Amino acid sequence: MLGGDSDIARATVEQLARDGQLDLVVLAVRAPDRVAVPDLGEHTAVEVLEWDALDVDGHEAFAAKVVAMTGGVDLLLCAVGSLGHHAGVSMEPAEVDRMLRTNTSGPAAAVAAFAPRMAERGTGRIVVLSSVAGVRPRRSNYVYGASKSGLDAFARGLADAVTDRGVDVLVVRPGFVRSSMTRGLDPAPFATDPLTVATAITARLARPGGGVLWVPKVLGPLFGVLVVLPTRWWRRIAGNR
């Protein structure tokens, strides 16, 4: 788990562990001493490793360490993300830069360190948490939306690159999720929670293949329309959300 303190990722591994599908879970986090280690039962071991998405130079060594620990990664769950203060034009240049590195280049580089190792084994699943915010930017959080759009595109391109090497990539696009990251914000329409997203991910992992998973499902056809909506209408619908 890249971003081992993610509410969605933790709910996902808890479900997988209950189903008896996990032997070892590695939580990659910036501050191991501040992470509550989940109890995944007696049949699933948990290791917590210090890791920073922004330490791009260290990603290769980290991936090699995890592969050595596990004997090979079967499931890579990338759940790195920062919402910041849910603002766009008011963000300072340094804040914009940090958000883009935290949400796009950092996690993309980390996944790029693991993907070839998984492809070499000829098996594995990669799950990347994206967001509907990346499908069409809006005024209140276009920096976050842009960062997720970049990671989303990277993951879909990676899926094409490794699909014939036994590795499947699943891109997850949740809508507004009531979690620690969104605490204090007004929920958007079709808001959901980490458990619901985790349940959808677990169900999708039970079937072969990758692709794009919208949570809830209604967001898929809805954004199929919203993405081509004339700008003046989109601005009225999106408002200050």
VOPAGU-2260 file (C-alpha; in pm, 1 decimal, decimal comma):
REM VOPAGU-2260
SITE   aa  ch    i         X         Y         Z
SITE  MET   A    0       0,0       0,0       0,0
SITE  LEU   A    1     163,2     320,5    -117,9
SITE  GLY   A    2      -3,8     568,1     114,8
SITE  GLY   A    3     -75,6     320,0     391,2
SITE  ASP   A    4    -276,7     567,0     596,6
SITE  SER   A    5    -543,1     611,9     326,6
SITE  ASP   A    6    -893,4     539,5     458,7
SITE  ILE   A    7    -996,8     377,1     130,4
SITE  ALA   A    8    -686,0     162,3     103,4
SITE  ARG   A    9    -711,9      43,3     462,6
SITE  ALA   A   10   -1078,2     -48,6     418,7
SITE  THR   A   11    -983,6    -238,9     104,2
SITE  VAL   A   12    -712,0    -450,7     263,7
SITE  GLU   A   13    -935,6    -517,5     562,8
SITE  GLN   A   14   -1195,1    -665,2     329,2
SITE  LEU   A   15    -936,9    -866,0     136,0
SITE  ALA   A   16    -792,5    -999,0     460,7
SITE  ARG   A   17   -1136,5   -1104,9     583,8
SITE  ASP   A   18   -1178,5   -1295,5     258,5
SITE  GLY   A   19    -851,7   -1476,1     327,0
SITE  GLN   A   20    -674,6   -1328,6      23,8
SITE  LEU   A   21    -377,2   -1165,2     197,6
SITE  ASP   A   22     -67,6   -1320,8     352,9
SITE  LEU   A   23     140,2   -1007,7     400,4
SITE  VAL   A   24      52,8    -638,9     378,4
SITE  VAL   A   25     323,6    -373,3     357,1
SITE  LEU   A   26     211,4     -24,0     457,3
SITE  ALA   A   27     430,7     244,1     301,3
SITE  VAL   A   28     391,6     566,8     499,2
SITE  ARG   A   29     582,7     885,5     576,7
SITE  ALA   A   30     555,9     853,7     955,9
SITE  PRO   A   31     540,4     488,8    1071,1
SITE  ASP   A   32     524,3     587,2    1438,1
SITE  ARG   A   33     200,0     778,9    1379,4
SITE  VAL   A   34      15,1     507,7    1186,6
SITE  ALA   A   35    -243,6     286,9    1352,3
SITE  VAL   A   36    -158,7     -63,5    1230,4
SITE  PRO   A   37    -477,6    -243,1    1124,3
SITE  ASP   A   38    -559,5    -578,7    1278,0
SITE  LEU   A   39    -601,7    -802,7     975,9
SITE  GLY   A   40    -633,8   -1128,4    1164,9
SITE  GLU   A   41    -394,2   -1404,6    1253,7
SITE  HIS   A   42    -342,9   -1515,2     893,7
SITE  THR   A   43    -224,8   -1177,4     759,8
SITE  ALA   A   44     101,6   -1020,9     867,7
SITE  VAL   A   45     149,7    -642,8     851,3
SITE  GLU   A   46     478,7    -459,6     799,9
SITE  VAL   A   47     508,4     -80,5     819,5
SITE  LEU   A   48     786,4      86,4     621,4
SITE  GLU   A   49     889,6     449,6     603,3
SITE  TRP   A   50     833,4     590,4     256,4
SITE  ASP   A   51     779,1     932,7     104,2
SITE  ALA   A   52     613,7     979,6    -234,5
SITE  LEU   A   53     830,4    1285,9    -295,0
SITE  ASP   A   54    1154,3    1093,2    -247,9
SITE  VAL   A   55    1165,3     992,1    -614,1
SITE  ASP   A   56    1533,9     902,8    -600,3
SITE  GLY   A   57    1453,8     640,0    -337,7
SITE  HIS   A   58    1167,0     465,5    -518,3
SITE  GLU   A   59    1383,4     208,2    -697,7
SITE  ALA   A   60    1555,0      99,6    -377,5
SITE  PHE   A   61    1223,1      89,1    -193,6
SITE  ALA   A   62    1062,1    -129,3    -460,9
SITE  ALA   A   63    1359,7    -364,4    -451,6
SITE  LYS   A   64    1333,2    -386,7     -71,9
SITE  VAL   A   65     962,5    -470,0     -81,5
SITE  VAL   A   66    1011,2    -732,6    -351,3
SITE  ALA   A   67    1287,9    -891,5    -145,1
SITE  MET   A   68    1060,1    -895,5     162,0
SITE  THR   A   69     760,4   -1041,9     -15,5
SITE  GLY   A   70     917,9   -1257,9    -282,9
SITE  GLY   A   71     711,2   -1065,0    -536,9
SITE  VAL   A   72     424,8    -816,3    -521,1
SITE  ASP   A   73      87,8    -960,0    -623,8
SITE  LEU   A   74    -116,5    -647,7    -555,6
SITE  LEU   A   75       9,1    -289,4    -554,3
SITE  LEU   A   76    -240,0     -37,0    -418,4
SITE  CYS   A   77    -142,7     325,1    -484,8
SITE  ALA   A   78    -348,2     547,3    -256,5
SITE  VAL   A   79    -126,7     854,0    -229,0
SITE  GLY   A   80    -308,2    1184,8    -227,8
SITE  SER   A   81    -338,5    1532,9     -84,5
SITE  LEU   A   82    -643,1    1755,0    -119,6
SITE  GLY   A   83    -478,1    2062,8      27,6
SITE  HIS   A   84    -721,6    2334,5     130,0
SITE  HIS   A   85    -957,0    2276,3    -160,7
SITE  ALA   A   86    -859,0    2591,7    -344,4
SITE  GLY   A   87    -729,7    2689,7    -684,1
SITE  VAL   A   88    -635,4    3045,7    -767,3
SITE  SER   A   89    -556,4    3124,8    -402,7
SITE  MET   A   90    -281,1    2862,2    -387,1
SITE  GLU   A   91      76,4    2985,5    -383,8
SITE  PRO   A   92     312,7    2857,8    -656,7
SITE  ALA   A   93     497,1    2637,4    -407,1
SITE  GLU   A   94     166,6    2482,6    -294,7
SITE  VAL   A   95      68,5    2409,1    -653,2
SITE  ASP   A   96     405,6    2247,9    -716,2
SITE  ARG   A   97     385,8    2033,3    -403,8
SITE  MET   A   98      34,2    1912,3    -480,8
SITE  LEU   A   99     129,3    1813,5    -834,7
SITE  ARG   A  100     433,9    1626,8    -708,6
SITE  THR   A  101     240,5    1460,1    -426,7
SITE  ASN   A  102     -55,9    1352,3    -637,6
SITE  THR   A  103     104,4    1295,7    -977,9
SITE  SER   A  104     478,0    1268,6   -1029,4
SITE  GLY   A  105     560,9    1112,0    -690,8
SITE  PRO   A  106     312,4     822,8    -699,5
SITE  ALA   A  107     356,5     775,1   -1075,3
SITE  ALA   A  108     731,7     736,0   -1027,2
SITE  ALA   A  109     673,5     489,4    -743,6
SITE  VAL   A  110     436,2     276,9    -952,0
SITE  ALA   A  111     692,3     291,7   -1233,0
SITE  ALA   A  112     945,5     132,1    -996,7
SITE  PHE   A  113     715,1    -160,7    -916,8
SITE  ALA   A  114     550,8    -223,3   -1254,7
SITE  PRO   A  115     856,1    -368,6   -1437,8
SITE  ARG   A  116     926,1    -602,1   -1145,6
SITE  MET   A  117     568,9    -727,9   -1155,0
SITE  ALA   A  118     581,0    -760,9   -1533,4
SITE  GLU   A  119     901,6    -962,0   -1505,1
SITE  ARG   A  120     714,7   -1212,5   -1286,3
SITE  GLY   A  121     433,1   -1211,3   -1539,4
SITE  THR   A  122     156,9   -1157,1   -1286,2
SITE  GLY   A  123       5,2    -894,8   -1059,6
SITE  ARG   A  124    -261,6    -630,6   -1013,2
SITE  ILE   A  125    -205,4    -256,6    -976,4
SITE  VAL   A  126    -483,5     -42,3    -830,6
SITE  VAL   A  127    -447,2     334,7    -862,3
SITE  LEU   A  128    -684,1     565,1    -673,5
SITE  SER   A  129    -778,1     850,7    -903,4
SITE  SER   A  130   -1081,4    1081,1    -872,9
SITE  VAL   A  131   -1371,0    1215,6   -1074,0
SITE  ALA   A  132   -1213,4    1555,8   -1004,9
SITE  GLY   A  133    -957,4    1469,0   -1270,4
SITE  VAL   A  134   -1215,0    1408,8   -1541,9
SITE  ARG   A  135   -1315,9    1773,6   -1578,3
SITE  PRO   A  136   -1156,2    2051,2   -1367,7
SITE  ARG   A  137   -1369,1    2299,6   -1179,2
SITE  ARG   A  138   -1291,6    2633,1   -1022,7
SITE  SER   A  139   -1272,8    2531,0    -656,9
SITE  ASN   A  140   -1014,7    2253,1    -689,6
SITE  TYR   A  141    -865,3    2260,7   -1037,0
SITE  VAL   A  142    -512,7    2207,1    -902,8
SITE  TYR   A  143    -618,7    1885,3    -730,9
SITE  GLY   A  144    -819,2    1792,2   -1040,9
SITE  ALA   A  145    -520,3    1850,8   -1266,0
SITE  SER   A  146    -298,0    1638,9   -1042,6
SITE  LYS   A  147    -541,9    1348,6   -1043,8
SITE  SER   A  148    -593,2    1382,5   -1417,3
SITE  GLY   A  149    -220,1    1336,6   -1469,2
SITE  LEU   A  150    -203,3    1025,8   -1249,5
SITE  ASP   A  151    -516,5     887,7   -1414,6
SITE  ALA   A  152    -366,1     925,1   -1762,7
SITE  PHE   A  153     -38,7     770,9   -1647,6
SITE  ALA   A  154    -217,5     467,8   -1503,4
SITE  ARG   A  155    -427,7     411,4   -1813,9
SITE  GLY   A  156    -119,6     434,4   -2034,4
SITE  LEU   A  157      64,9     194,3   -1805,8
SITE  ALA   A  158    -226,8     -46,5   -1836,3
SITE  ASP   A  159    -178,0     -57,7   -2212,8
SITE  ALA   A  160     195,7    -109,4   -2168,6
SITE  VAL   A  161     178,8    -407,9   -1931,1
SITE  THR   A  162    -144,9    -578,9   -2027,0
SITE  ASP   A  163      35,1    -834,4   -2244,0
SITE  ARG   A  164     286,7    -905,0   -1966,8
SITE  GLY   A  165      41,5   -1047,5   -1715,1
SITE  VAL   A  166     -20,1    -730,3   -1514,3
SITE  ASP   A  167    -362,6    -566,1   -1489,4
SITE  VAL   A  168    -412,1    -201,6   -1391,8
SITE  LEU   A  169    -735,8     -84,1   -1230,9
SITE  VAL   A  170    -799,6     291,6   -1216,0
SITE  VAL   A  171   -1052,7     382,8    -947,5
SITE  ARG   A  172   -1246,9     708,0    -983,6
SITE  PRO   A  173   -1448,0     775,8    -669,3
SITE  GLY   A  174   -1666,2    1079,1    -631,9
SITE  PHE   A  175   -1670,5    1273,5    -305,9
SITE  VAL   A  176   -1569,7    1038,1     -24,2
SITE  ARG   A  177   -1647,3    1121,4     337,8
SITE  SER   A  178   -1306,3    1057,1     489,2
SITE  SER   A  179   -1031,0    1217,5     693,0
SITE  MET   A  180    -908,0    1392,9     376,5
SITE  THR   A  181   -1242,5    1565,9     314,3
SITE  ARG   A  182   -1333,0    1640,1     675,5
SITE  GLY   A  183   -1492,5    1983,9     703,1
SITE  LEU   A  184   -1603,3    2001,8     338,8
SITE  ASP   A  185   -1964,4    1996,5     223,0
SITE  PRO   A  186   -2037,6    1663,8      50,1
SITE  ALA   A  187   -2096,3    1673,2    -323,7
SITE  PRO   A  188   -2385,8    1488,5    -489,3
SITE  PHE   A  189   -2348,1    1108,6    -488,2
SITE  ALA   A  190   -2109,8    1127,2    -191,3
SITE  THR   A  191   -1994,4     793,2     -57,9
SITE  ASP   A  192   -1763,1     653,2     211,3
SITE  PRO   A  193   -1438,4     451,5     224,4
SITE  LEU   A  194   -1616,4     122,8     293,9
SITE  THR   A  195   -1835,2     159,9     -14,0
SITE  VAL   A  196   -1534,9     233,9    -234,0
SITE  ALA   A  197   -1342,5     -56,0     -80,6
SITE  THR   A  198   -1632,8    -292,7    -143,1
SITE  ALA   A  199   -1643,0    -190,7    -509,2
SITE  ILE   A  200   -1266,2    -239,0    -544,6
SITE  THR   A  201   -1275,1    -579,7    -375,8
SITE  ALA   A  202   -1559,9    -695,3    -598,0
SITE  ARG   A  203   -1374,0    -581,1    -908,5
SITE  LEU   A  204   -1054,1    -755,4    -797,8
SITE  ALA   A  205   -1250,3   -1078,6    -775,3
SITE  ARG   A  206   -1271,1   -1071,0   -1154,2
SITE  PRO   A  207    -975,8   -1077,2   -1394,5
SITE  GLY   A  208    -865,6    -772,3   -1591,4
SITE  GLY   A  209    -821,4    -403,5   -1523,8
SITE  GLY   A  210    -999,2     -95,7   -1655,4
SITE  VAL   A  211   -1171,0     201,8   -1493,1
SITE  LEU   A  212   -1396,7     169,5   -1190,1
SITE  TRP   A  213   -1638,3     452,3   -1108,4
SITE  VAL   A  214   -1773,7     470,1    -753,0
SITE  PRO   A  215   -2066,7     498,4    -742,6
SITE  LYS   A  216   -2136,8     351,6   -1086,3
SITE  VAL   A  217   -2373,9     632,4   -1183,4
SITE  LEU   A  218   -2076,7     869,6   -1213,6
SITE  GLY   A  219   -1955,2     691,0   -1526,4
SITE  PRO   A  220   -2248,3     774,2   -1755,3
SITE  LEU   A  221   -2302,1    1105,9   -1576,7
SITE  PHE   A  222   -1950,4    1229,3   -1652,6
SITE  GLY   A  223   -1981,6    1089,1   -2002,0
SITE  VAL   A  224   -2228,3    1375,4   -2047,6
SITE  LEU   A  225   -2064,2    1634,4   -1821,3
SITE  VAL   A  226   -1727,0    1609,9   -1994,1
SITE  VAL   A  227   -1878,3    1732,9   -2322,8
SITE  LEU   A  228   -2113,9    1985,9   -2167,6
SITE  PRO   A  229   -2067,9    2342,9   -2296,7
SITE  THR   A  230   -1842,4    2542,8   -2065,4
SITE  ARG   A  231   -2107,2    2796,4   -1962,6
SITE  TRP   A  232   -2339,1    2516,8   -1846,7
SITE  TRP   A  233   -2059,5    2330,2   -1669,2
SITE  ARG   A  234   -1965,4    2643,6   -1475,8
SITE  ARG   A  235   -2323,2    2684,7   -1359,4
SITE  ILE   A  236   -2350,0    2320,2   -1252,1
SITE  ALA   A  237   -2010,0    2298,9   -1083,5
SITE  GLY   A  238   -2042,6    2636,1    -911,1
SITE  ASN   A  239   -1799,7    2671,5    -623,2
SITE  ARG   A  240   -1778,6    2300,2    -543,7
